[in-house]
């Protein structure tokens, strides 16, 4: 899901760190260091917000093969 959030331009980048931790970089340049469990929860929340924005037609998905909503 993190790759999708980066592709959809929700996040700037992410990286897996030693010991299973994650580093997530926001568009503001903020670096968020999370444990694997925290990253899982954070990612699910961010993805839910992304899907809600798509459902509300406030943003259009960029995923190849998806057609834009009319």
Backbone as CSV, one residue per row, in Angstrom:
resi,resn,N_x,N_y,N_z,CA_x,CA_y,CA_z,C_x,C_y,C_z
1,UNK,0.809,-1.198,0.000,0.000,0.000,0.000,0.855,1.265,0.000
2,UNK,2.019,1.200,0.622,2.879,2.385,0.629,3.299,2.758,-0.786
3,UNK,3.583,1.756,-1.619,3.941,2.049,-3.010,2.797,2.748,-3.737
4,UNK,1.573,2.319,-3.496,0.415,2.948,-4.125,0.276,4.392,-3.650
5,UNK,0.474,4.634,-2.357,0.374,5.993,-1.832,1.442,6.911,-2.427
6,UNK,2.627,6.379,-2.683,3.678,7.173,-3.342,3.290,7.409,-4.798
7,UNK,2.865,6.347,-5.486,2.474,6.484,-6.897,1.331,7.480,-7.061
8,UNK,0.385,7.451,-6.142,-0.762,8.352,-6.212,-0.446,9.751,-5.683
9,UNK,0.816,9.974,-5.338,1.289,11.289,-4.922,0.731,11.726,-3.566
10,UNK,0.409,10.759,-2.714,-0.044,11.054,-1.357,1.171,11.204,-0.441
11,UNK,2.183,10.382,-0.677,3.456,10.431,0.053,4.583,10.766,-0.901
12,UNK,5.666,11.297,-0.370,6.842,11.556,-1.185,7.667,10.282,-1.347
13,UNK,7.883,9.558,-0.235,8.705,8.346,-0.285,8.525,7.532,0.992
14,UNK,9.006,6.298,0.938,9.067,5.467,2.137,10.268,4.541,1.991
15,UNK,10.729,4.057,3.140,11.902,3.187,3.150,11.808,2.243,4.337
16,UNK,12.186,0.999,4.125,12.243,0.057,5.238,13.582,0.238,5.950
17,UNK,13.523,0.336,7.255,14.704,0.583,8.065,15.141,-0.716,8.749
18,UNK,16.321,-0.710,9.352,16.766,-1.887,10.107,15.763,-2.252,11.205
19,UNK,15.741,-3.501,11.551,14.881,-4.042,12.605,13.398,-3.967,12.260
20,UNK,13.079,-3.854,10.974,11.689,-3.869,10.547,10.941,-2.562,10.684
21,UNK,11.614,-1.489,11.057,10.965,-0.185,11.152,10.813,0.433,9.768
22,UNK,10.018,1.491,9.697,9.769,2.172,8.434,10.007,3.665,8.585
23,UNK,10.450,4.282,7.497,10.599,5.724,7.412,9.676,6.192,6.296
24,UNK,8.742,7.058,6.641,7.792,7.606,5.678,8.087,9.093,5.556
25,UNK,8.136,9.596,4.307,8.460,11.002,4.076,7.242,11.684,3.444
26,UNK,6.748,12.707,4.133,5.594,13.464,3.633,6.060,14.472,2.582
27,UNK,5.103,15.090,1.892,5.440,16.107,0.888,6.048,17.352,1.513
28,UNK,5.813,17.554,2.792,6.405,18.693,3.485,7.841,18.396,3.917
29,UNK,8.301,17.174,3.627,9.655,16.776,4.002,9.756,16.197,5.395
30,UNK,8.630,16.059,6.074,8.632,15.488,7.418,8.948,13.997,7.344
31,UNK,9.904,13.560,8.150,10.267,12.147,8.219,9.585,11.520,9.427
32,UNK,8.799,10.510,9.165,8.044,9.841,10.216,8.618,8.438,10.376
33,UNK,9.193,8.150,11.527,9.766,6.828,11.794,8.759,6.022,12.605
34,UNK,8.421,4.837,12.092,7.393,4.015,12.712,7.847,2.567,12.836
35,UNK,7.344,1.895,13.853,7.545,0.450,13.938,6.691,-0.193,12.848
36,UNK,6.898,-1.462,12.599,6.116,-2.159,11.582,4.627,-2.104,11.908
37,UNK,4.281,-2.291,13.175,2.878,-2.251,13.580,2.290,-0.854,13.397
38,UNK,3.033,0.170,13.777,2.571,1.546,13.604,2.432,1.887,12.121
39,UNK,3.394,1.454,11.313,3.350,1.718,9.872,2.139,1.055,9.237
40,UNK,1.810,-0.157,9.675,0.639,-0.851,9.146,-0.630,-0.057,9.450
41,UNK,-0.784,0.371,10.676,-1.961,1.133,11.075,-2.012,2.480,10.361
42,UNK,-0.900,3.181,10.292,-0.821,4.484,9.640,-1.161,4.351,8.157
43,UNK,-0.614,3.317,7.504,-0.846,3.111,6.081,-2.307,2.804,5.799
44,UNK,-2.920,1.976,6.622,-4.341,1.665,6.435,-5.196,2.931,6.564
45,UNK,-4.862,3.777,7.523,-5.595,5.028,7.692,-5.406,5.968,6.510
46,UNK,-4.168,6.120,6.064,-3.886,6.997,4.924,-4.569,6.478,3.665
47,UNK,-4.576,5.162,3.492,-5.220,4.580,2.308,-6.736,4.769,2.377
48,UNK,-7.309,4.657,3.569,-8.752,4.885,3.735,-9.113,6.328,3.383
49,UNK,-8.286,7.274,3.797,-8.528,8.677,3.455,-8.424,8.866,1.942
50,UNK,-7.398,8.267,1.334,-7.236,8.343,-0.124,-8.484,7.811,-0.834
51,UNK,-8.975,6.640,-0.415,-10.160,6.052,-1.048,-11.400,6.914,-0.837
52,UNK,-11.515,7.522,0.339,-12.646,8.406,0.601,-12.607,9.619,-0.333
53,UNK,-11.433,10.181,-0.543,-11.308,11.323,-1.453,-11.643,10.937,-2.889
54,UNK,-11.252,9.730,-3.293,-11.607,9.241,-4.630,-13.115,9.050,-4.725
55,UNK,-13.719,8.419,-3.707,-15.171,8.200,-3.704,-15.938,9.512,-3.760
56,UNK,-15.427,10.535,-3.116,-16.078,11.854,-3.118,-15.759,12.648,-4.379
57,UNK,-14.949,12.049,-5.245,-14.526,12.679,-6.508,-13.759,13.971,-6.290
58,UNK,-13.082,14.041,-5.146,-12.251,15.220,-4.869,-10.877,15.060,-5.501
59,UNK,-10.467,13.812,-5.744,-9.238,13.518,-6.479,-9.538,12.361,-7.433
60,UNK,-8.735,12.249,-8.481,-8.871,11.153,-9.439,-7.682,10.222,-9.298
61,UNK,-7.921,8.910,-9.268,-6.798,7.979,-9.153,-5.945,7.992,-10.414
62,UNK,-4.659,7.751,-10.244,-3.720,7.705,-11.357,-3.359,6.275,-11.728
63,UNK,-3.873,5.304,-10.987,-3.504,3.909,-11.205,-3.810,3.521,-12.647
64,UNK,-2.821,2.948,-13.382,-3.041,2.561,-14.779,-4.237,1.594,-14.893
65,UNK,-5.043,1.836,-15.910,-6.184,0.969,-16.148,-7.454,1.458,-15.517
66,UNK,-7.361,2.345,-14.534,-8.557,2.911,-13.927,-9.076,4.025,-14.811
67,UNK,-10.361,4.058,-15.006,-10.939,5.143,-15.787,-11.386,6.240,-14.828
68,UNK,-11.232,7.486,-15.237,-11.669,8.581,-14.359,-13.183,8.561,-14.193
69,UNK,-13.655,9.027,-13.030,-15.094,9.102,-12.766,-15.680,10.279,-13.532
70,UNK,-16.893,10.121,-13.991,-17.585,11.216,-14.691,-18.577,11.862,-13.770
